[in-house]
Amino acid sequence: MYKGHWAPETYNRCKTVLSGVYLLGIENKKVTVNPARLPERQTPTDERARYLSPAEEQALRITIRTDWPEHEFELDIALQYRNAPQ
């Protein structure tokens, strides 16, 4: 894992996903061990999430539409998640 290179929250999410993939592999008898369970979880920070301003969102959307139009739906999904009631 990339301990120290990512925010603790990102590190923990990646560890969780990898562990889930290995668990699926174990259940399907493709692997016998889950090496993703070994690294310890990192302590999350108390930092606030930073959201895009309307101007930043518009600039990002223009860039995505110009360079990677097939990925615009991913931005839409991320922004819907961000705006969803908690």
PDB file with one MODEL, atoms N, CA, C and O in Angstrom:
MODEL        1
ATOM      1  N   MET A   1       0.841  -1.186   0.000  1.00  0.00           N
ATOM      2  CA  MET A   1       0.000   0.000   0.000  1.00  0.00           C
ATOM      3  C   MET A   1       0.882   1.243   0.000  1.00  0.00           C
ATOM      4  O   MET A   1       2.087   1.162   0.235  1.00  0.00           O
ATOM      5  N   TYR A   2       0.286   2.357  -0.258  1.00  0.00           N
ATOM      6  CA  TYR A   2       1.009   3.609  -0.379  1.00  0.00           C
ATOM      7  C   TYR A   2       0.905   4.430   0.898  1.00  0.00           C
ATOM      8  O   TYR A   2       0.547   5.607   0.850  1.00  0.00           O
ATOM      9  N   LYS A   3       1.206   3.840   2.006  1.00  0.00           N
ATOM     10  CA  LYS A   3       1.094   4.512   3.290  1.00  0.00           C
ATOM     11  C   LYS A   3       1.963   5.769   3.286  1.00  0.00           C
ATOM     12  O   LYS A   3       3.143   5.714   2.942  1.00  0.00           O
ATOM     13  N   GLY A   4       1.380   6.879   3.663  1.00  0.00           N
ATOM     14  CA  GLY A   4       2.104   8.129   3.707  1.00  0.00           C
ATOM     15  C   GLY A   4       1.932   8.967   2.454  1.00  0.00           C
ATOM     16  O   GLY A   4       2.190  10.171   2.481  1.00  0.00           O
ATOM     17  N   HIS A   5       1.503   8.362   1.361  1.00  0.00           N
ATOM     18  CA  HIS A   5       1.319   9.096   0.115  1.00  0.00           C
ATOM     19  C   HIS A   5      -0.124   9.554  -0.077  1.00  0.00           C
ATOM     20  O   HIS A   5      -0.382  10.473  -0.853  1.00  0.00           O
ATOM     21  N   TRP A   6      -1.037   8.942   0.600  1.00  0.00           N
ATOM     22  CA  TRP A   6      -2.454   9.273   0.465  1.00  0.00           C
ATOM     23  C   TRP A   6      -2.976   9.783   1.804  1.00  0.00           C
ATOM     24  O   TRP A   6      -2.376   9.561   2.856  1.00  0.00           O
ATOM     25  N   ALA A   7      -4.101  10.467   1.732  1.00  0.00           N
ATOM     26  CA  ALA A   7      -4.785  10.843   2.964  1.00  0.00           C
ATOM     27  C   ALA A   7      -5.229   9.560   3.663  1.00  0.00           C
ATOM     28  O   ALA A   7      -5.528   8.569   2.996  1.00  0.00           O
ATOM     29  N   PRO A   8      -5.277   9.563   4.988  1.00  0.00           N
ATOM     30  CA  PRO A   8      -5.681   8.344   5.708  1.00  0.00           C
ATOM     31  C   PRO A   8      -7.029   7.792   5.254  1.00  0.00           C
ATOM     32  O   PRO A   8      -7.214   6.577   5.189  1.00  0.00           O
ATOM     33  N   GLU A   9      -7.964   8.676   4.943  1.00  0.00           N
ATOM     34  CA  GLU A   9      -9.286   8.206   4.502  1.00  0.00           C
ATOM     35  C   GLU A   9      -9.186   7.459   3.174  1.00  0.00           C
ATOM     36  O   GLU A   9      -9.832   6.427   2.990  1.00  0.00           O
ATOM     37  N   THR A  10      -8.376   7.978   2.250  1.00  0.00           N
ATOM     38  CA  THR A  10      -8.186   7.334   0.948  1.00  0.00           C
ATOM     39  C   THR A  10      -7.498   5.989   1.132  1.00  0.00           C
ATOM     40  O   THR A  10      -7.907   4.989   0.541  1.00  0.00           O
ATOM     41  N   TYR A  11      -6.464   5.966   1.942  1.00  0.00           N
ATOM     42  CA  TYR A  11      -5.741   4.728   2.241  1.00  0.00           C
ATOM     43  C   TYR A  11      -6.705   3.672   2.786  1.00  0.00           C
ATOM     44  O   TYR A  11      -6.693   2.528   2.332  1.00  0.00           O
ATOM     45  N   ASN A  12      -7.538   4.052   3.755  1.00  0.00           N
ATOM     46  CA  ASN A  12      -8.473   3.100   4.359  1.00  0.00           C
ATOM     47  C   ASN A  12      -9.495   2.595   3.348  1.00  0.00           C
ATOM     48  O   ASN A  12      -9.842   1.414   3.357  1.00  0.00           O
ATOM     49  N   ARG A  13      -9.981   3.479   2.474  1.00  0.00           N
ATOM     50  CA  ARG A  13     -10.946   3.050   1.455  1.00  0.00           C
ATOM     51  C   ARG A  13     -10.312   2.047   0.495  1.00  0.00           C
ATOM     52  O   ARG A  13     -10.920   1.033   0.153  1.00  0.00           O
ATOM     53  N   CYS A  14      -9.089   2.337   0.065  1.00  0.00           N
ATOM     54  CA  CYS A  14      -8.396   1.419  -0.850  1.00  0.00           C
ATOM     55  C   CYS A  14      -8.149   0.073  -0.181  1.00  0.00           C
ATOM     56  O   CYS A  14      -8.317  -0.976  -0.803  1.00  0.00           O
ATOM     57  N   LYS A  15      -7.752   0.104   1.081  1.00  0.00           N
ATOM     58  CA  LYS A  15      -7.535  -1.137   1.826  1.00  0.00           C
ATOM     59  C   LYS A  15      -8.827  -1.947   1.914  1.00  0.00           C
ATOM     60  O   LYS A  15      -8.809  -3.169   1.763  1.00  0.00           O
ATOM     61  N   THR A  16      -9.931  -1.277   2.154  1.00  0.00           N
ATOM     62  CA  THR A  16     -11.230  -1.947   2.248  1.00  0.00           C
ATOM     63  C   THR A  16     -11.612  -2.587   0.915  1.00  0.00           C
ATOM     64  O   THR A  16     -12.080  -3.725   0.881  1.00  0.00           O
ATOM     65  N   VAL A  17     -11.411  -1.857  -0.180  1.00  0.00           N
ATOM     66  CA  VAL A  17     -11.745  -2.393  -1.504  1.00  0.00           C
ATOM     67  C   VAL A  17     -10.864  -3.593  -1.823  1.00  0.00           C
ATOM     68  O   VAL A  17     -11.364  -4.628  -2.263  1.00  0.00           O
ATOM     69  N   LEU A  18      -9.557  -3.465  -1.604  1.00  0.00           N
ATOM     70  CA  LEU A  18      -8.651  -4.583  -1.894  1.00  0.00           C
ATOM     71  C   LEU A  18      -8.991  -5.806  -1.043  1.00  0.00           C
ATOM     72  O   LEU A  18      -8.975  -6.938  -1.527  1.00  0.00           O
ATOM     73  N   SER A  19      -9.296  -5.563   0.216  1.00  0.00           N
ATOM     74  CA  SER A  19      -9.661  -6.669   1.087  1.00  0.00           C
ATOM     75  C   SER A  19     -10.927  -7.355   0.587  1.00  0.00           C
ATOM     76  O   SER A  19     -11.032  -8.581   0.632  1.00  0.00           O
ATOM     77  N   GLY A  20     -11.887  -6.565   0.111  1.00  0.00           N
ATOM     78  CA  GLY A  20     -13.115  -7.132  -0.443  1.00  0.00           C
ATOM     79  C   GLY A  20     -12.867  -7.946  -1.697  1.00  0.00           C
ATOM     80  O   GLY A  20     -13.495  -8.985  -1.905  1.00  0.00           O
ATOM     81  N   VAL A  21     -11.957  -7.478  -2.529  1.00  0.00           N
ATOM     82  CA  VAL A  21     -11.610  -8.216  -3.745  1.00  0.00           C
ATOM     83  C   VAL A  21     -10.982  -9.560  -3.375  1.00  0.00           C
ATOM     84  O   VAL A  21     -11.330 -10.592  -3.948  1.00  0.00           O
ATOM     85  N   TYR A  22     -10.050  -9.541  -2.411  1.00  0.00           N
ATOM     86  CA  TYR A  22      -9.432 -10.799  -1.984  1.00  0.00           C
ATOM     87  C   TYR A  22     -10.448 -11.725  -1.326  1.00  0.00           C
ATOM     88  O   TYR A  22     -10.382 -12.941  -1.509  1.00  0.00           O
ATOM     89  N   LEU A  23     -11.378 -11.173  -0.568  1.00  0.00           N
ATOM     90  CA  LEU A  23     -12.415 -11.993   0.048  1.00  0.00           C
ATOM     91  C   LEU A  23     -13.245 -12.693  -1.025  1.00  0.00           C
ATOM     92  O   LEU A  23     -13.566 -13.876  -0.902  1.00  0.00           O
ATOM     93  N   LEU A  24     -13.585 -11.961  -2.065  1.00  0.00           N
ATOM     94  CA  LEU A  24     -14.319 -12.555  -3.185  1.00  0.00           C
ATOM     95  C   LEU A  24     -13.480 -13.657  -3.834  1.00  0.00           C
ATOM     96  O   LEU A  24     -14.004 -14.712  -4.190  1.00  0.00           O
ATOM     97  N   GLY A  25     -12.181 -13.409  -3.984  1.00  0.00           N
ATOM     98  CA  GLY A  25     -11.291 -14.425  -4.543  1.00  0.00           C
ATOM     99  C   GLY A  25     -11.216 -15.663  -3.670  1.00  0.00           C
ATOM    100  O   GLY A  25     -11.175 -16.780  -4.184  1.00  0.00           O
ATOM    101  N   ILE A  26     -11.197 -15.481  -2.360  1.00  0.00           N
ATOM    102  CA  ILE A  26     -11.181 -16.616  -1.433  1.00  0.00           C
ATOM    103  C   ILE A  26     -12.479 -17.403  -1.543  1.00  0.00           C
ATOM    104  O   ILE A  26     -12.466 -18.633  -1.596  1.00  0.00           O
ATOM    105  N   GLU A  27     -13.604 -16.685  -1.578  1.00  0.00           N
ATOM    106  CA  GLU A  27     -14.902 -17.362  -1.692  1.00  0.00           C
ATOM    107  C   GLU A  27     -15.013 -18.162  -2.987  1.00  0.00           C
ATOM    108  O   GLU A  27     -15.681 -19.195  -3.026  1.00  0.00           O
ATOM    109  N   ASN A  28     -14.357 -17.685  -4.052  1.00  0.00           N
ATOM    110  CA  ASN A  28     -14.402 -18.374  -5.346  1.00  0.00           C
ATOM    111  C   ASN A  28     -13.195 -19.282  -5.563  1.00  0.00           C
ATOM    112  O   ASN A  28     -12.956 -19.759  -6.672  1.00  0.00           O
ATOM    113  N   LYS A  29     -12.447 -19.511  -4.502  1.00  0.00           N
ATOM    114  CA  LYS A  29     -11.291 -20.406  -4.510  1.00  0.00           C
ATOM    115  C   LYS A  29     -10.251 -20.050  -5.572  1.00  0.00           C
ATOM    116  O   LYS A  29      -9.644 -20.929  -6.184  1.00  0.00           O
ATOM    117  N   LYS A  30     -10.054 -18.750  -5.780  1.00  0.00           N
ATOM    118  CA  LYS A  30      -9.027 -18.266  -6.711  1.00  0.00           C
ATOM    119  C   LYS A  30      -7.737 -17.916  -5.970  1.00  0.00           C
ATOM    120  O   LYS A  30      -6.649 -18.001  -6.539  1.00  0.00           O
ATOM    121  N   VAL A  31      -7.858 -17.520  -4.697  1.00  0.00           N
ATOM    122  CA  VAL A  31      -6.711 -17.235  -3.841  1.00  0.00           C
ATOM    123  C   VAL A  31      -6.977 -17.868  -2.482  1.00  0.00           C
ATOM    124  O   VAL A  31      -8.109 -18.224  -2.156  1.00  0.00           O
ATOM    125  N   THR A  32      -5.911 -18.001  -1.696  1.00  0.00           N
ATOM    126  CA  THR A  32      -6.084 -18.648  -0.384  1.00  0.00           C
ATOM    127  C   THR A  32      -5.819 -17.702   0.779  1.00  0.00           C
ATOM    128  O   THR A  32      -6.191 -18.001   1.913  1.00  0.00           O
ATOM    129  N   VAL A  33      -5.184 -16.568   0.514  1.00  0.00           N
ATOM    130  CA  VAL A  33      -4.893 -15.614   1.586  1.00  0.00           C
ATOM    131  C   VAL A  33      -5.322 -14.218   1.179  1.00  0.00           C
ATOM    132  O   VAL A  33      -5.476 -13.921  -0.006  1.00  0.00           O
ATOM    133  N   ASN A  34      -5.513 -13.365   2.174  1.00  0.00           N
ATOM    134  CA  ASN A  34      -5.897 -11.981   1.944  1.00  0.00           C
ATOM    135  C   ASN A  34      -4.791 -11.071   2.486  1.00  0.00           C
ATOM    136  O   ASN A  34      -4.830 -10.686   3.655  1.00  0.00           O
ATOM    137  N   PRO A  35      -3.798 -10.722   1.644  1.00  0.00           N
ATOM    138  CA  PRO A  35      -2.710  -9.881   2.133  1.00  0.00           C
ATOM    139  C   PRO A  35      -3.157  -8.457   2.467  1.00  0.00           C
ATOM    140  O   PRO A  35      -2.450  -7.740   3.175  1.00  0.00           O
ATOM    141  N   ALA A  36      -4.305  -8.045   1.973  1.00  0.00           N
ATOM    142  CA  ALA A  36      -4.794  -6.692   2.242  1.00  0.00           C
ATOM    143  C   ALA A  36      -5.268  -6.530   3.687  1.00  0.00           C
ATOM    144  O   ALA A  36      -5.484  -5.405   4.137  1.00  0.00           O
ATOM    145  N   ARG A  37      -5.430  -7.622   4.414  1.00  0.00           N
ATOM    146  CA  ARG A  37      -5.878  -7.501   5.802  1.00  0.00           C
ATOM    147  C   ARG A  37      -4.731  -7.165   6.745  1.00  0.00           C
ATOM    148  O   ARG A  37      -4.964  -6.768   7.887  1.00  0.00           O
ATOM    149  N   LEU A  38      -3.492  -7.322   6.279  1.00  0.00           N
ATOM    150  CA  LEU A  38      -2.346  -7.140   7.156  1.00  0.00           C
ATOM    151  C   LEU A  38      -2.040  -5.687   7.518  1.00  0.00           C
ATOM    152  O   LEU A  38      -1.826  -5.409   8.698  1.00  0.00           O
ATOM    153  N   PRO A  39      -2.006  -4.754   6.581  1.00  0.00           N
ATOM    154  CA  PRO A  39      -1.676  -3.375   6.990  1.00  0.00           C
ATOM    155  C   PRO A  39      -2.737  -2.808   7.931  1.00  0.00           C
ATOM    156  O   PRO A  39      -3.933  -3.048   7.769  1.00  0.00           O
ATOM    157  N   GLU A  40      -2.267  -2.056   8.909  1.00  0.00           N
ATOM    158  CA  GLU A  40      -3.202  -1.450   9.847  1.00  0.00           C
ATOM    159  C   GLU A  40      -3.914  -0.269   9.212  1.00  0.00           C
ATOM    160  O   GLU A  40      -3.365   0.419   8.351  1.00  0.00           O
ATOM    161  N   ARG A  41      -5.134  -0.049   9.648  1.00  0.00           N
ATOM    162  CA  ARG A  41      -5.887   1.115   9.177  1.00  0.00           C
ATOM    163  C   ARG A  41      -5.247   2.372   9.745  1.00  0.00           C
ATOM    164  O   ARG A  41      -4.676   2.349  10.835  1.00  0.00           O
ATOM    165  N   GLN A  42      -5.344   3.459   9.007  1.00  0.00           N
ATOM    166  CA  GLN A  42      -4.806   4.725   9.483  1.00  0.00           C
ATOM    167  C   GLN A  42      -5.897   5.523  10.187  1.00  0.00           C
ATOM    168  O   GLN A  42      -7.082   5.379   9.885  1.00  0.00           O
ATOM    169  N   THR A  43      -5.488   6.350  11.111  1.00  0.00           N
ATOM    170  CA  THR A  43      -6.433   7.188  11.840  1.00  0.00           C
ATOM    171  C   THR A  43      -6.887   8.331  10.943  1.00  0.00           C
ATOM    172  O   THR A  43      -6.057   9.100  10.456  1.00  0.00           O
ATOM    173  N   PRO A  44      -8.192   8.455  10.718  1.00  0.00           N
ATOM    174  CA  PRO A  44      -8.687   9.543   9.865  1.00  0.00           C
ATOM    175  C   PRO A  44      -8.417  10.911  10.478  1.00  0.00           C
ATOM    176  O   PRO A  44      -8.325  11.060  11.697  1.00  0.00           O
ATOM    177  N   THR A  45      -8.293  11.886   9.619  1.00  0.00           N
ATOM    178  CA  THR A  45      -8.114  13.260  10.076  1.00  0.00           C
ATOM    179  C   THR A  45      -9.484  13.888  10.305  1.00  0.00           C
ATOM    180  O   THR A  45     -10.506  13.339   9.893  1.00  0.00           O
ATOM    181  N   ASP A  46      -9.496  15.021  10.951  1.00  0.00           N
ATOM    182  CA  ASP A  46     -10.745  15.728  11.182  1.00  0.00           C
ATOM    183  C   ASP A  46     -10.921  16.886  10.207  1.00  0.00           C
ATOM    184  O   ASP A  46     -11.707  17.802  10.449  1.00  0.00           O
ATOM    185  N   GLU A  47     -10.177  16.835   9.097  1.00  0.00           N
ATOM    186  CA  GLU A  47     -10.258  17.913   8.125  1.00  0.00           C
ATOM    187  C   GLU A  47     -11.623  17.931   7.450  1.00  0.00           C
ATOM    188  O   GLU A  47     -12.247  16.891   7.242  1.00  0.00           O
ATOM    189  N   ARG A  48     -12.068  19.135   7.115  1.00  0.00           N
ATOM    190  CA  ARG A  48     -13.337  19.283   6.400  1.00  0.00           C
ATOM    191  C   ARG A  48     -13.143  18.962   4.934  1.00  0.00           C
ATOM    192  O   ARG A  48     -12.072  19.187   4.369  1.00  0.00           O
ATOM    193  N   ALA A  49     -14.177  18.441   4.334  1.00  0.00           N
ATOM    194  CA  ALA A  49     -14.149  18.198   2.896  1.00  0.00           C
ATOM    195  C   ALA A  49     -14.233  19.540   2.176  1.00  0.00           C
ATOM    196  O   ALA A  49     -14.960  20.438   2.600  1.00  0.00           O
ATOM    197  N   ARG A  50     -13.493  19.665   1.099  1.00  0.00           N
ATOM    198  CA  ARG A  50     -13.523  20.890   0.306  1.00  0.00           C
ATOM    199  C   ARG A  50     -14.368  20.623  -0.927  1.00  0.00           C
ATOM    200  O   ARG A  50     -14.163  19.632  -1.628  1.00  0.00           O
ATOM    201  N   TYR A  51     -15.312  21.504  -1.188  1.00  0.00           N
ATOM    202  CA  TYR A  51     -16.180  21.355  -2.344  1.00  0.00           C
ATOM    203  C   TYR A  51     -15.805  22.365  -3.411  1.00  0.00           C
ATOM    204  O   TYR A  51     -15.254  23.427  -3.121  1.00  0.00           O
ATOM    205  N   LEU A  52     -16.114  22.015  -4.650  1.00  0.00           N
ATOM    206  CA  LEU A  52     -15.854  22.924  -5.760  1.00  0.00           C
ATOM    207  C   LEU A  52     -16.790  24.116  -5.698  1.00  0.00           C
ATOM    208  O   LEU A  52     -17.968  23.982  -5.367  1.00  0.00           O
ATOM    209  N   SER A  53     -16.257  25.272  -6.018  1.00  0.00           N
ATOM    210  CA  SER A  53     -17.112  26.442  -6.165  1.00  0.00           C
ATOM    211  C   SER A  53     -17.846  26.292  -7.498  1.00  0.00           C
ATOM    212  O   SER A  53     -17.415  25.506  -8.341  1.00  0.00           O
ATOM    213  N   PRO A  54     -18.931  27.016  -7.709  1.00  0.00           N
ATOM    214  CA  PRO A  54     -19.625  26.928  -9.002  1.00  0.00           C
ATOM    215  C   PRO A  54     -18.704  27.223 -10.188  1.00  0.00           C
ATOM    216  O   PRO A  54     -18.818  26.586 -11.235  1.00  0.00           O
ATOM    217  N   ALA A  55     -17.798  28.180 -10.028  1.00  0.00           N
ATOM    218  CA  ALA A  55     -16.871  28.508 -11.117  1.00  0.00           C
ATOM    219  C   ALA A  55     -15.897  27.353 -11.376  1.00  0.00           C
ATOM    220  O   ALA A  55     -15.598  27.042 -12.529  1.00  0.00           O
ATOM    221  N   GLU A  56     -15.398  26.714 -10.298  1.00  0.00           N
ATOM    222  CA  GLU A  56     -14.491  25.569 -10.456  1.00  0.00           C
ATOM    223  C   GLU A  56     -15.206  24.391 -11.102  1.00  0.00           C
ATOM    224  O   GLU A  56     -14.655  23.708 -11.965  1.00  0.00           O
ATOM    225  N   GLU A  57     -16.444  24.167 -10.668  1.00  0.00           N
ATOM    226  CA  GLU A  57     -17.220  23.072 -11.255  1.00  0.00           C
ATOM    227  C   GLU A  57     -17.437  23.305 -12.747  1.00  0.00           C
ATOM    228  O   GLU A  57     -17.298  22.379 -13.546  1.00  0.00           O
ATOM    229  N   GLN A  58     -17.771  24.516 -13.121  1.00  0.00           N
ATOM    230  CA  GLN A  58     -18.004  24.839 -14.529  1.00  0.00           C
ATOM    231  C   GLN A  58     -16.726  24.650 -15.342  1.00  0.00           C
ATOM    232  O   GLN A  58     -16.769  24.081 -16.433  1.00  0.00           O
ATOM    233  N   ALA A  59     -15.589  25.119 -14.825  1.00  0.00           N
ATOM    234  CA  ALA A  59     -14.310  24.971 -15.530  1.00  0.00           C
ATOM    235  C   ALA A  59     -13.952  23.490 -15.685  1.00  0.00           C
ATOM    236  O   ALA A  59     -13.481  23.076 -16.744  1.00  0.00           O
ATOM    237  N   LEU A  60     -14.171  22.697 -14.647  1.00  0.00           N
ATOM    238  CA  LEU A  60     -13.900  21.267 -14.709  1.00  0.00           C
ATOM    239  C   LEU A  60     -14.809  20.595 -15.723  1.00  0.00           C
ATOM    240  O   LEU A  60     -14.363  19.758 -16.508  1.00  0.00           O
ATOM    241  N   ARG A  61     -16.081  20.960 -15.706  1.00  0.00           N
ATOM    242  CA  ARG A  61     -17.045  20.369 -16.642  1.00  0.00           C
ATOM    243  C   ARG A  61     -16.664  20.687 -18.090  1.00  0.00           C
ATOM    244  O   ARG A  61     -16.765  19.819 -18.957  1.00  0.00           O
ATOM    245  N   ILE A  62     -16.228  21.920 -18.359  1.00  0.00           N
ATOM    246  CA  ILE A  62     -15.814  22.299 -19.718  1.00  0.00           C
ATOM    247  C   ILE A  62     -14.607  21.476 -20.152  1.00  0.00           C
ATOM    248  O   ILE A  62     -14.553  20.990 -21.281  1.00  0.00           O
ATOM    249  N   THR A  63     -13.641  21.322 -19.251  1.00  0.00           N
ATOM    250  CA  THR A  63     -12.446  20.536 -19.575  1.00  0.00           C
ATOM    251  C   THR A  63     -12.811  19.085 -19.854  1.00  0.00           C
ATOM    252  O   THR A  63     -12.323  18.494 -20.816  1.00  0.00           O
ATOM    253  N   ILE A  64     -13.669  18.510 -19.014  1.00  0.00           N
ATOM    254  CA  ILE A  64     -14.064  17.115 -19.220  1.00  0.00           C
ATOM    255  C   ILE A  64     -14.822  16.970 -20.533  1.00  0.00           C
ATOM    256  O   ILE A  64     -14.568  16.030 -21.286  1.00  0.00           O
ATOM    257  N   ARG A  65     -15.740  17.874 -20.820  1.00  0.00           N
ATOM    258  CA  ARG A  65     -16.489  17.804 -22.076  1.00  0.00           C
ATOM    259  C   ARG A  65     -15.573  17.908 -23.284  1.00  0.00           C
ATOM    260  O   ARG A  65     -15.807  17.265 -24.307  1.00  0.00           O
ATOM    261  N   THR A  66     -14.532  18.719 -23.163  1.00  0.00           N
ATOM    262  CA  THR A  66     -13.610  18.920 -24.277  1.00  0.00           C
ATOM    263  C   THR A  66     -12.666  17.737 -24.457  1.00  0.00           C
ATOM    264  O   THR A  66     -12.495  17.239 -25.570  1.00  0.00           O
ATOM    265  N   ASP A  67     -12.054  17.287 -23.366  1.00  0.00           N
ATOM    266  CA  ASP A  67     -10.998  16.277 -23.457  1.00  0.00           C
ATOM    267  C   ASP A  67     -11.464  14.834 -23.226  1.00  0.00           C
ATOM    268  O   ASP A  67     -10.925  13.907 -23.829  1.00  0.00           O
ATOM    269  N   TRP A  68     -12.442  14.646 -22.375  1.00  0.00           N
ATOM    270  CA  TRP A  68     -12.906  13.297 -22.022  1.00  0.00           C
ATOM    271  C   TRP A  68     -14.424  13.254 -21.899  1.00  0.00           C
ATOM    272  O   TRP A  68     -14.934  12.983 -20.812  1.00  0.00           O
ATOM    273  N   PRO A  69     -15.156  13.510 -22.964  1.00  0.00           N
ATOM    274  CA  PRO A  69     -16.623  13.580 -22.851  1.00  0.00           C
ATOM    275  C   PRO A  69     -17.254  12.286 -22.348  1.00  0.00           C
ATOM    276  O   PRO A  69     -18.337  12.305 -21.763  1.00  0.00           O
ATOM    277  N   GLU A  70     -16.581  11.172 -22.573  1.00  0.00           N
ATOM    278  CA  GLU A  70     -17.148   9.890 -22.115  1.00  0.00           C
ATOM    279  C   GLU A  70     -17.115   9.745 -20.601  1.00  0.00           C
ATOM    280  O   GLU A  70     -17.711   8.812 -20.063  1.00  0.00           O
ATOM    281  N   HIS A  71     -16.430  10.649 -19.900  1.00  0.00           N
ATOM    282  CA  HIS A  71     -16.323  10.571 -18.440  1.00  0.00           C
ATOM    283  C   HIS A  71     -17.182  11.608 -17.705  1.00  0.00           C
ATOM    284  O   HIS A  71     -17.125  11.700 -16.479  1.00  0.00           O
ATOM    285  N   GLU A  72     -17.962  12.370 -18.433  1.00  0.00           N
ATOM    286  CA  GLU A  72     -18.751  13.405 -17.766  1.00  0.00           C
ATOM    287  C   GLU A  72     -19.764  12.805 -16.783  1.00  0.00           C
ATOM    288  O   GLU A  72     -20.070  13.410 -15.755  1.00  0.00           O
ATOM    289  N   PHE A  73     -20.273  11.629 -17.101  1.00  0.00           N
ATOM    290  CA  PHE A  73     -21.243  10.999 -16.194  1.00  0.00           C
ATOM    291  C   PHE A  73     -20.620  10.733 -14.822  1.00  0.00           C
ATOM    292  O   PHE A  73     -21.320  10.759 -13.809  1.00  0.00           O
ATOM    293  N   GLU A  74     -19.300  10.475 -14.784  1.00  0.00           N
ATOM    294  CA  GLU A  74     -18.640  10.227 -13.505  1.00  0.00           C
ATOM    295  C   GLU A  74     -18.638  11.487 -12.642  1.00  0.00           C
ATOM    296  O   GLU A  74     -18.799  11.412 -11.424  1.00  0.00           O
ATOM    297  N   LEU A  75     -18.458  12.622 -13.266  1.00  0.00           N
ATOM    298  CA  LEU A  75     -18.544  13.888 -12.541  1.00  0.00           C
ATOM    299  C   LEU A  75     -19.964  14.097 -12.020  1.00  0.00           C
ATOM    300  O   LEU A  75     -20.162  14.519 -10.881  1.00  0.00           O
ATOM    301  N   ASP A  76     -20.950  13.797 -12.868  1.00  0.00           N
ATOM    302  CA  ASP A  76     -22.346  13.930 -12.440  1.00  0.00           C
ATOM    303  C   ASP A  76     -22.633  13.058 -11.230  1.00  0.00           C
ATOM    304  O   ASP A  76     -23.300  13.492 -10.292  1.00  0.00           O
ATOM    305  N   ILE A  77     -22.132  11.830 -11.247  1.00  0.00           N
ATOM    306  CA  ILE A  77     -22.348  10.918 -10.123  1.00  0.00           C
ATOM    307  C   ILE A  77     -21.688  11.476  -8.865  1.00  0.00           C
ATOM    308  O   ILE A  77     -22.296  11.477  -7.794  1.00  0.00           O
ATOM    309  N   ALA A  78     -20.455  11.948  -8.988  1.00  0.00           N
ATOM    310  CA  ALA A  78     -19.735  12.489  -7.829  1.00  0.00           C
ATOM    311  C   ALA A  78     -20.464  13.701  -7.255  1.00  0.00           C
ATOM    312  O   ALA A  78     -20.564  13.853  -6.037  1.00  0.00           O
ATOM    313  N   LEU A  79     -20.967  14.556  -8.131  1.00  0.00           N
ATOM    314  CA  LEU A  79     -21.642  15.751  -7.638  1.00  0.00           C
ATOM    315  C   LEU A  79     -23.014  15.423  -7.059  1.00  0.00           C
ATOM    316  O   LEU A  79     -23.468  16.108  -6.142  1.00  0.00           O
ATOM    317  N   GLN A  80     -23.678  14.406  -7.563  1.00  0.00           N
ATOM    318  CA  GLN A  80     -24.963  13.992  -6.969  1.00  0.00           C
ATOM    319  C   GLN A  80     -24.715  13.436  -5.584  1.00  0.00           C
ATOM    320  O   GLN A  80     -25.480  13.707  -4.658  1.00  0.00           O
ATOM    321  N   TYR A  81     -23.650  12.657  -5.431  1.00  0.00           N
ATOM    322  CA  TYR A  81     -23.313  12.099  -4.120  1.00  0.00           C
ATOM    323  C   TYR A  81     -23.008  13.221  -3.136  1.00  0.00           C
ATOM    324  O   TYR A  81     -23.441  13.185  -1.984  1.00  0.00           O
ATOM    325  N   ARG A  82     -22.265  14.208  -3.598  1.00  0.00           N
ATOM    326  CA  ARG A  82     -21.891  15.329  -2.739  1.00  0.00           C
ATOM    327  C   ARG A  82     -23.129  16.103  -2.297  1.00  0.00           C
ATOM    328  O   ARG A  82     -23.200  16.563  -1.157  1.00  0.00           O
ATOM    329  N   ASN A  83     -24.105  16.249  -3.193  1.00  0.00           N
ATOM    330  CA  ASN A  83     -25.287  17.054  -2.893  1.00  0.00           C
ATOM    331  C   ASN A  83     -26.412  16.259  -2.233  1.00  0.00           C
ATOM    332  O   ASN A  83     -27.455  16.819  -1.898  1.00  0.00           O
ATOM    333  N   ALA A  84     -26.202  14.963  -2.048  1.00  0.00           N
ATOM    334  CA  ALA A  84     -27.243  14.128  -1.450  1.00  0.00           C
ATOM    335  C   ALA A  84     -27.410  14.474   0.027  1.00  0.00           C
ATOM    336  O   ALA A  84     -26.433  14.795   0.703  1.00  0.00           O
ATOM    337  N   PRO A  85     -28.637  14.409   0.527  1.00  0.00           N
ATOM    338  CA  PRO A  85     -28.836  14.680   1.959  1.00  0.00           C
ATOM    339  C   PRO A  85     -28.116  13.639   2.801  1.00  0.00           C
ATOM    340  O   PRO A  85     -28.118  12.455   2.467  1.00  0.00           O
ATOM    341  N   GLN A  86     -27.512  14.072   3.871  1.00  0.00           N
ATOM    342  CA  GLN A  86     -26.747  13.166   4.743  1.00  0.00           C
ATOM    343  C   GLN A  86     -27.605  12.667   5.881  1.00  0.00           C
ATOM    344  O   GLN A  86     -27.134  11.895   6.716  1.00  0.00           O
TER     345      GLN A  86
ENDMDL
END
